[in-house]
Amino acid sequence: MAEAIVLSAVSKSYGRKRAVQALDLTVPQGSVYGFLGPNGSGKTTTIRMIVNILFPDDGSVQVLGKKAGAETRDYIGYLPEERGLYPRMKVREVLEFFGRLRGVPSDEVKRRVQFWLKRIELESVGEKKVDELSKGMQQKIQFVAAVIADPPVLILDEPSSGLDPGNANLLKEILLELRAAGKTVLFSTHRMEEAERLCDYVCLIHEGVKVLDGKLAEVRAAQGKSAARVDYKGDTQILRAAPGVTRVEDYGNYAELRIAPGTSAPELVRYLSQRLDLTRFELMEPSLTEIFLEKTGFSAPQPARGASAL
């Protein structure tokens, strides 16, 4: 598979702070690639180097086989973390402006604006000013500004930030449609469940250093069936004290356990069933959330027992 984006030993510092350290990254063409990490991990700095807003101190960045620069900017549709629309312009006007700025002919840009307003379910707001829209609506308009020129590569920094679940699902559908049309999508997120639904490939960075990368299925499979989902009632501390359990993430109605190599699943089930009201025990590959927590050393927030996980 051809490569859409290649970073080779890329580093970037701000004064004494090393934001990105010797990062190698390869994004295949036609894929949805999740660039993952906690806030402050170096995701946005890396993206800004790909789109040629920032320049690496060391290493190289290539987009569609060419060194990142003024020419490669035309290959990329970019949705920045800091949104930037003209608040007093009408929605249709601002989208047509962004399209013409990227070289789309006037007649064609009008057609594309109409298509995209319908696709994002905002046909009725074309004559409204941007600052009359909700935050979520503005987010969708900003997304259209990134895709209006039909670029081969899309780079989206936290694209679902500010969207409710319905609109986040709409965005997911659109991204999958773009992948089916041959586009390459790289998006950053710290929401692992979003990446798990969308991505062909993932890269996890932490404190500017790559922790893992590869096909999502292979990243999960490499962990083996070292996790278990447990539905239960009782004291969470019993899970934490169980033999062979190395980590517990309790989500209220269920828990995900990490299990040490060599642990006997039948023995663990017997131990738990004698001490808890156990209604489900399922061995599985760990979720991306669990891998993220383990690799970064973070802990998931623990809801009170009986509370629903949101």
KAZI-V342239 format. One record per backbone hydrogen bond with DSSP energy under -0.5 kcal/mol. CO is the residue of the C=O (numbers start at 1). NH is the residue of the N-H. E is the energy in kcal/mol with one decimal. If there is no record, write none. Layout:
# KAZI-V342239
((CO & NH & E) (CO & NH & E))
This chain:
# KAZI-V342239
((2 & 29 & -2.8) (4 & 64 & -3.4) (5 & 27 & -2.9) (6 & 62 & -2.5) (7 & 9 & -0.5) (7 & 25 & -2.3) (8 & 60 & -1.7) (10 & 23 & -3.0) (11 & 57 & -2.4) (11 & 58 & -1.3) (12 & 19 & -1.8) (12 & 20 & -2.0) (13 & 15 & -0.6) (14 & 17 & -2.1) (16 & 18 & -0.6) (17 & 14 & -3.1) (17 & 19 & -0.9) (20 & 12 & -2.2) (20 & 22 & -0.5) (23 & 10 & -2.3) (25 & 7 & -3.2) (26 & 28 & -0.6) (27 & 4 & -2.8) (27 & 5 & -1.5) (28 & 31 & -1.2) (31 & 33 & -0.6) (31 & 185 & -2.8) (32 & 34 & -0.5) (32 & 200 & -2.7) (32 & 201 & -1.7) (33 & 35 & -0.6) (33 & 187 & -2.4) (34 & 36 & -0.8) (34 & 203 & -2.4) (35 & 189 & -1.7) (36 & 205 & -2.6) (38 & 41 & -1.6) (41 & 208 & -2.2) (42 & 46 & -2.0) (43 & 47 & -2.5) (44 & 48 & -2.4) (45 & 49 & -1.3) (46 & 50 & -1.9) (47 & 51 & -2.2) (48 & 53 & -2.7) (48 & 54 & -1.9) (49 & 52 & -0.8) (58 & 11 & -1.9) (60 & 8 & -2.5) (61 & 68 & -2.8) (62 & 6 & -2.3) (63 & 66 & -1.6) (66 & 63 & -3.0) (69 & 73 & -1.1) (70 & 74 & -0.5) (71 & 74 & -1.2) (72 & 75 & -1.4) (73 & 76 & -1.2) (75 & 153 & -2.0) (76 & 78 & -0.6) (77 & 155 & -3.1) (78 & 80 & -0.7) (79 & 157 & -2.8) (81 & 83 & -0.8) (85 & 87 & -0.9) (86 & 89 & -1.4) (87 & 131 & -2.5) (89 & 130 & -2.4) (90 & 94 & -2.7) (91 & 95 & -2.1) (92 & 96 & -2.3) (93 & 97 & -2.3) (94 & 98 & -2.1) (95 & 99 & -2.3) (96 & 100 & -2.7) (97 & 101 & -2.3) (98 & 102 & -1.1) (99 & 102 & -0.6) (99 & 104 & -2.3) (100 & 103 & -1.9) (105 & 109 & -3.0) (106 & 110 & -1.7) (107 & 111 & -1.5) (108 & 112 & -2.4) (109 & 113 & -2.6) (110 & 114 & -2.1) (111 & 115 & -2.4) (112 & 116 & -2.9) (113 & 117 & -2.6) (114 & 118 & -1.8) (115 & 119 & -2.3) (116 & 120 & -2.4) (117 & 122 & -3.3) (118 & 121 & -1.3) (122 & 125 & -1.6) (123 & 126 & -0.9) (125 & 128 & -1.9) (126 & 92 & -2.7) (128 & 91 & -2.7) (129 & 132 & -2.0) (130 & 133 & -1.9) (134 & 138 & -2.5) (135 & 139 & -2.0) (136 & 140 & -1.8) (137 & 141 & -2.3) (138 & 142 & -2.5) (139 & 143 & -1.8) (140 & 144 & -2.1) (141 & 145 & -2.1) (142 & 146 & -1.2) (143 & 146 & -0.6) (143 & 147 & -1.3) (144 & 148 & -1.8) (147 & 150 & -2.4) (152 & 184 & -2.4) (153 & 77 & -2.8) (154 & 186 & -3.0) (155 & 79 & -2.7) (155 & 157 & -0.5) (156 & 158 & -0.8) (156 & 188 & -2.4) (158 & 161 & -1.4) (160 & 163 & -2.2) (164 & 168 & -2.6) (165 & 169 & -2.0) (166 & 170 & -1.7) (167 & 171 & -2.4) (168 & 172 & -2.0) (169 & 173 & -2.2) (170 & 174 & -2.1) (171 & 175 & -2.6) (172 & 176 & -2.1) (173 & 177 & -1.9) (174 & 178 & -2.3) (175 & 179 & -2.2) (176 & 180 & -2.2) (177 & 181 & -1.3) (178 & 183 & -2.4) (179 & 182 & -2.0) (184 & 154 & -3.1) (184 & 186 & -0.5) (185 & 33 & -3.4) (185 & 187 & -0.5) (186 & 156 & -2.6) (187 & 35 & -2.9) (188 & 158 & -1.4) (189 & 37 & -1.0) (190 & 192 & -0.8) (191 & 194 & -0.5) (191 & 195 & -1.5) (192 & 196 & -2.4) (193 & 197 & -1.3) (194 & 198 & -1.2) (195 & 199 & -2.7) (200 & 216 & -2.4) (201 & 34 & -2.9) (202 & 214 & -1.8) (203 & 36 & -3.4) (203 & 205 & -0.5) (204 & 211 & -3.5) (204 & 212 & -1.3) (206 & 209 & -1.5) (208 & 21 & -3.1) (209 & 206 & -2.6) (212 & 204 & -2.8) (214 & 202 & -2.5) (215 & 219 & -2.7) (216 & 220 & -2.3) (217 & 221 & -2.5) (218 & 222 & -2.2) (220 & 223 & -1.3) (221 & 224 & -1.9) (224 & 226 & -2.3) (224 & 286 & -0.6) (226 & 259 & -2.9) (227 & 284 & -2.7) (228 & 257 & -2.8) (229 & 282 & -2.2) (230 & 232 & -0.5) (230 & 255 & -2.3) (231 & 279 & -2.4) (231 & 280 & -1.4) (233 & 277 & -2.4) (235 & 238 & -1.5) (235 & 239 & -0.7) (236 & 239 & -0.8) (236 & 240 & -1.6) (237 & 241 & -1.7) (238 & 242 & -0.6) (239 & 242 & -1.0) (242 & 245 & -1.7) (244 & 246 & -0.6) (244 & 260 & -3.2) (247 & 258 & -2.4) (248 & 250 & -0.6) (249 & 251 & -0.6) (249 & 256 & -2.5) (250 & 303 & -0.7) (251 & 253 & -1.3) (252 & 306 & -0.6) (253 & 232 & -0.5) (254 & 251 & -2.8) (255 & 230 & -2.7) (255 & 257 & -0.5) (256 & 249 & -2.4) (257 & 228 & -1.8) (258 & 246 & -2.5) (258 & 247 & -1.1) (260 & 263 & -1.8) (263 & 265 & -0.7) (264 & 268 & -2.1) (265 & 269 & -2.7) (266 & 270 & -2.4) (267 & 271 & -2.4) (268 & 272 & -2.5) (269 & 273 & -3.0) (270 & 274 & -1.5) (272 & 275 & -1.3) (272 & 276 & -2.3) (276 & 278 & -1.3) (277 & 233 & -1.2) (277 & 279 & -0.6) (280 & 231 & -1.6) (282 & 229 & -2.5) (284 & 227 & -1.8) (287 & 291 & -2.2) (288 & 292 & -2.7) (289 & 293 & -2.5) (290 & 294 & -2.3) (291 & 295 & -2.7) (292 & 296 & -2.1) (293 & 297 & -1.3) (293 & 298 & -0.6) (301 & 303 & -0.7) (304 & 307 & -2.2))
